[in-house]
């Protein structure tokens, strides 16, 4: 999972090159050991570095605590999770959330296809949210 990457740089390389980078994988697959310890329910939640199995933690330098997986995510649940995030946390108006979702989905597919070396910056995501009248909280308030 971490070393894969043909059209874009692998997750392990990104994590090692940027100590502030994080990697979230969203999959429909169930999580079994040892990756089950990386499982989270919501984006923005990260497992404690101390709970990451040694085999995974030592796959790269200082990557434990910066990896998470949302498993068992089907299309309907994913859409509901994103809708909730857009409406409640990012304050996108109800009239705009579906158009915002379409643009975000297209941007995600573009990155998976290798656009911008697969990198999607926070600033780029903020631009999409802002164009749909939402906003991201900055600084200390961001993680609250």
Number of C-alpha atoms within 10 A of each C-alpha: 8 16 12 12 15 10 13 16 15 16 21 19 15 16 21 14 11 9 12 10 13 17 17 19 15 19 15 12 11 12 16 11 8 12 17 16 17 27 22 18 15 15 15 11 17 20 17 14 16 10 12 22 16 12 10 16 18 12 13 15 13 13 21 24 18 21 27 27 23 22 20 16 16 12 11 8 11 16 14 11 15 17 19 15 16 24 15 13 14 19 19 24 15 11 10 16 23 17 11 22 18 11 16 16 12 12 17 17 13 16 17 18 14 16 15 12 14 19 16 15 9 9 10 12 16 16 14 17 23 16 12 21 16 22 18 19 14 8 8 7 8 10 9 6
